[in-house]
Amino acid sequence: MTNRVESELENIRMRKNQVWTALALALLAMAGPGMAGPVVEVEEVVATCGSPDNGAGPYWAYGAPMVVRVGDQVFASVMEVGEGVPPLCNTRWRLFRRDEKGWADVLHPSEFREREPCPIITTGPDQLLISVNPSTQPPGTKYGPCDPHLLAVDLRAPSGEPAKVEPGWPGVPTFTDHSYRGVAADGPRGEALLLNIDARTSAVHWAFKDAEEGFTRHGAVEFPIRSCYPQVALRERAAHVLAIGDIVEPNEAWRAYKSEKTGASWDYVFRRLFYTRNPDVASAEFEPPIEVASVDATGGHITNLDLWLDEAGNAHLLYLKSTSSPILRDRFFPGEPIVTTLEYATVENDRIIHHEPLATGGESRAETPRYGRFHATSDGALYAVYSIHARDENGAARLENRLLRLTPKRDAEPTRLDLKNPFGMFFTATERGGSAPSDTLDLLGPGSGSEIRHAQIRLR
């Protein structure tokens, strides 16, 4: 009797489980592929890199692509510091490749001749371009002449000697170890755009490379003030640039007060954000830059984060804005709260047609945005992936990475990425670098200590 009852109860439990399973599958089918959420497939260390003590570092060129995806392979440019090599140009680039066996250093120069990281782009399934800026002077030279150009890597044999591709810069520009260079690819067309700042005039020189003839056109962009760390995008020969003002503190009273409090002589500020476009780099010039945002009046800070182009040619912008800094607020704006926002804007030609904060934080708030990037998927959807510094009810701090779909249908709430080691800042395999829109999200950024980490996340 007891066995029969137990058997019947087990049958009832099995039938209930089958019903619930069928219901769950039906709900998933109704909701579509996004219901299951992102899946973290890989978290790993790519390499390590110590501090070069030269004013730069492995993430210094944050505006430029440092990781690209080419099919099932991922490539990353990783800085290495030369032991015993005096600054400023005391590092070299290393090209790492990830395939089914994991990460491996497949190419690097023999000498340490770079100050800054070296961005990478892909212009087709078989070619990768490295933006380099080696010093032409003896080791230990500071602010000396450099030779900005591209190196073409054949991905069919990536360990082979890369070919030097000279931009043919016109005139006599002053290119030094502080290049603030940007680079972009139009992957489908196999074309590229290279930017480099003139250390004497602060003009941003540009060179356009087509797929057949090499570098065919040059020019320069004049921003209202010196502007650096550019995000650059290229599509169908329309070029777009987002750059942040980078100048010595212009307010003499503020500069004197900060120097008194910190004892620091270095005091550059980042408060004015600029955008410019060129409708056809093969025949036209860049238009006068527009000012997207400014916190100049309150002594705040802006970080330009990303730039993405939609099918209509509109530029989508992402940036981080803080209204002030504690040292200035406490003395010059007492009582004013400091608010930090992750900002999203869309520009059509030279007009901002949409603007909104995606996340808001700051003093006395439980969460504060720290960084962000765009990512486009194979179906044309645009996402913002960003980092949040949060505190729980007990005041314990944690770092999170979140994903928010922006277009074509906006998510009501972001999704938290289930990373064991979240990133505070990071690079992505972006279309700006020639990577195709993908249902796989690649993140490259700092880990513990000197680690440089990679995460691979399947979005659908």
N, C-alpha and C positions, 0 to 999 in steps of 0.2 A: 504494500500500500504506500509506504513512505517513498519507495523508489519511483512509483508511478506519479506521485504528486510532484516530486522533484523534477522528473522528466517533463511534466506539463509546464511547470514554472519556467524551466529552461527554454522550452519552445516559445512561451509567451515573451520572454526576454529577447530571444532571437528575432521574433516578428517585430517587436518594438524597435530594435536596432535597425532592422531593414527599413522600417517606415521612416525613421529619422535620417538614415543615410540617403534614401530616395528623396526626401524633402530637401536635404542640404544640397544634393546634386542639382535638383530643380532650381533652387534659389541661385546657385552659381551660374547655371545656364542662362537664367533670366537676367542676371546682373552683368554678364559679360566677363571677359578675361581679367579685368582689373580687380575683381572681387577678392581674389586670393592675395593680392598685395605684393610688394617687391620681395624678392628672395635674394639674400646675400649668399653668393656662391663661393666667393674667394675673399680672404683677408690674409695678407702676407707682407713680408719685408722684401723690398726690391734691393736696397743697398743701404749703406750708411754714408754720411758726409758730415765732417766737422766744420767748425767755423773758420772761414779763411781770414778773418780779421782785416778785411779790406773794404768794409763798408757795404758789401753785398752779401750773398749767401745763396743757398740752393733754391730759395723761393723769391728771390729779389725781383726777377722778371715776371711778376705775377700776372701781368696783362697779356702775356704771350703764351702760346700752346707749348706744353712740356710733355704731353702724352698724346699719342694718336693710336687709333685702332684701324687696322687694315685687314679686313676679313676676320679670321679667327686669331690673328696675331695682334699683340699690343706692343708698342714701342715707347720708351721713356728716355728722356734726356736727363742725366743725373750728374751733378757737379762732383768733382773730386779735388781735394786740396793737396798741393804738392808739398811733401815734407821737406822743410828747410828752404823752400823757395820764398824769397821776400815778396811782400805785396808791393803794388796792388795786383798785378796780373800773375797770380800764383795758383790758379786752378786750371783744370781742363774738363772738357765734356766727356761723358761716357754714354754710348748708345746701348741701352738694354732692350732685349727682346723677350717677350713672354709667348711661349707656345705650349704645346701639351706637356712639355717637360718642365715648365716653370721659367723663371727669369735667368737670363745670362747676359753678361757684358759681351757684345759682339763686335764693338768697334770703339776705339779711342785714339787720340793722337799721342805721340811719344812725349811731347813737351807740355809744360804747364804755362800757357801764354794768355789765358783768359782771366778777366776780373769777374765777369757776370756769368750766370747760367746761359746755356745756348738753346734757344727754342727750336722746335722741330715741327714740320708740316709734311703732309703727303699730297702729291699731285698726281696720283694714279696708283694702281695696284702694284706696280713694280718700282716706284721711286719715292724716296724720302729726302727732304731737304733740311739741312741743319744750318741755322743762322749763327755764324761765328763772328768774332771780333777780336782776333789775336793782336797782341802788342807787336809793334815792329821795332821796339827798343830793348835794351838790355834788361835782364831781370832786376826788379827793384825800382824801376822807373815809375813815377807817379804822375798821373794826368798827361801821359805821353800819347803820341800818335798810334792809332790802331788801323787795321785793315778790315772793315766790315764786308763780308761776302757770304755766299752760300756754298755748301758742300752737298753734292748730289750723291746719294747712296743708292746703289742698285739692290733692291730688296730680294732679288733672286740669288744674290751672293753678298749679303750685308757686311761681311767681314772684309770685303775687298777694298782697295784704295778708292776713296771717294773722289769725284771730279770737282775741281774748283770752278765755281760759276761767278764771274766778276760782274757786279752791277754796272760798272762803267760810270761811276759818279761824275757828273760834269763839274767844271770849275775846280775850286780848291777848298772844299769844305773842311772844317776842323772836326775830325772824328777822333775821339779819345777813348780811354778805358771806361768812361761813363757814357755809354751809348744810348741808354733808354730806348732800345730799339723795339720795333714791333714787326710782326710778320703774319701774313695770312695767305691762305690758299683757296682757290676755287677748284675743289677736287674734281668735279665732273669735267671741267674745261682744261685741267692741267696747268692752270695759271697761278701766279704768285705776286704778292706785293710786299716789299721790304721797306721799313722805315728806320731812320737813324737821326738822332738829334745832333745839331751843330753846337759844339761846346762853346763857341765864341758868340754866336748870334741867337741861339736857342730856336732857330728855325728847324722844323722837322723835315728832312729831306726824304723823298720817296722814289722808289724805282719799281717799275712794272715789268714783269717777266711773262711773256706769252709762251704758249706750249711749243711753238715751232722755232722762233727766231731768238729766243733768249730775252735779255733785257732790252726793251725797245723805247721806253719813255720814262722821263724823270721830271721831278718838280719839287716844290717845297710848300709846306703849310706854315703859316704864321698865326700862332695863337695870341690872344690878348696878353697873356703872361706865359712864362716858361711852363710847358705842360709835358708830363712824362707818363711812363708805365702804360702805353696805349693798348687798348683792345682794337684790333683791326679786323674787318670783315670784307670779303670780296665775293661778289656774285654777278655773273654776266657783265663783268668789267665795271660795275658800279662798286665804288669803294667807300667804306664808312670807318670813322675813327672816333673813339671815345677816349679822352685823356684827362688827367687831373692836374690842376695847377700845382706847381712844386717850386715855391720861392721862399726866400728868407722872410721871417716874420715882418710884415710891412708896418705894423703899428709899433712905433718906437717906445711908447709907454708899456705896452704889453711885453715887448722884447726885453726891456730893462728889468721888469718885474720878474719874468721867468728866469732870466740869467741870475738874478739875485737869489731866487729861491732854489734853483737847481744847480747852479754853478756850471752849467753846460754852455759851451760856446756855439754848438751846433743847434740851429733853431729854424728848421724848414717847416712850412705849414702847407696843408692840403685842404683847401676850402672851396675852390671853384672848379666846377665840372663842365667840360666843354665837349661838343660833338660837331663833327663836320662830315660832309659827303662829297664825293666826286661822281657825277653821273656816268662818266666813261673815262677811265684812266688811260685809254688808248688815244684820246683826242681832247679831253677837257681838263680843267683845273679844279682843285678843291674849292668849295664855296666858303665864304667867311664863316668861321665857327660861331655856333650859338652857345649861350650859357644855359646849361640844363638845370643847374642848382648851385646855390651859394650859401655858406654859413660864415661869410667874411665878417658880418656885422657883430656876431656873437662869439667869435673865436672858436668855432666848432671844427669838425673834421669830416671829410668825405673820402671814401674809398671807392674808386671805380671798379666794378666787379665783372661785368660781362656785357656782350653785345651779340644780338642774333637778328638775322634778316628773314622776314617772312616772304611768301610767294609774291606779294604785291610790292615788295621792295621797301617796306617800312622797317625801320630799325627799332628793335626792342632793347631797352637799356635796363641794367640792374646795378644798383649802387647802395652803399651803406652810408648813412648820415647821422652824425651826432651833433646836437645843437651847440654844445660848448665843451670845454674841458674843465675838470675840477679846479685846477690852479687859477685859471682866469675867472671862472664863475665866482669862486669864493671871494675874490678881490674886487672884481668889476661888475658882476651881476649877482649880488647876494640874494639868496632866496629863489632864484630861478632854477627850476628842475632841469636836469640834463636828460634829454630824450634821444634814444638811438632807434633808428628805423631802417628796415630793409626796403628800399624804394624800387618801384617798377614803373617804367615810363615807355611810351611808344612815340616815335617821331616819324612824321610823314613829311618828306622833303625837309624843310627847315622849321617845322611847326610841331610842338608837342600836342598830340591829339588824345593822349590818355596818360594818367598818372595816379598812382595809389601806393600806400604802404602795404607791404605783404606781412610784415611782422613789426611789432613795436615793443620797446623795452627801455631800460634805463634805471635810474635810481629808484629804489623802493619797489621795483617791479620784480615779479618772480622769474621772468624770462627776458633775455636780451639777445637779439640777433648779432652774430659775429662775422658771418661771411656767407657768400652764395655764388652760384653759377646757374646758367641755363643748361637744359638738355632737351633735345628734340628726338622723338621716337619715329619709327618707320612709318607710322600712319599720319605724321605731320603734327602731332600734338607737341606743345611746348610746356616744359616743366621748369620750375625753380627748385633747385636742391640747395639747402642752406644749413648752416650750423646755428645752434641755439645754446646759450649758456643759461642754465636754469638752476633754481634752488627749491628744495622741497620745504614742507612746513617746519622742518627742524633746522633749516638753514644750510643743509648739506648741498654742495654744488655738484652738478653733473653737466656733461656735454652731450648734446644730441644732434643727429643729422636728420633732416626732414625733407619730404618731397611734396610739392604742391603743383598740381596741373593748372596751367593758366589758360591755355587755348587748346581746342576750340570751345570746350566746356569747362568752366572753372570748378575745381573741387571746393566743396564747402569747408573742409578742414584738411590740413596737411596730414601726411602719413609719416610716422616715425620709421626710420631705417634701422633695422635690428643689427647694428654693428657692435661687435665686441670692443673695437677701438675706434670710436668716432673721431672725425677730423674737425679741427678748428678752422683750418683753411685748406684749400685743395685745388687742384687742376682737374679738368675733365677732358675727355676725348671729344673735342668740339668740332662743329662744321667749320669754324674759323681756321682750324688747322688742317682741313681737308678730310676729316673723318666723316663718314656718312651718318645720317640720322640712324639711331640704333635702339633696339629694345634692350640693349645691355648698357648699363651705366658704369663707366670706369672712373674711379677717383684716385688721385695721386697726391700725397701730402705727407706732412710730418707725423711721425709716430713718437715713441718714447726715446728720449735722448737724441742721438744722431740718426735714428732710423728714418728712412724714407719708405712709406708704405703704399700699397695698392689694394683697392677693394674692387671687386666685380659684382654687380648687382643686376639680376634679371628682373626687368620691370613687368614682363608679361609672358 
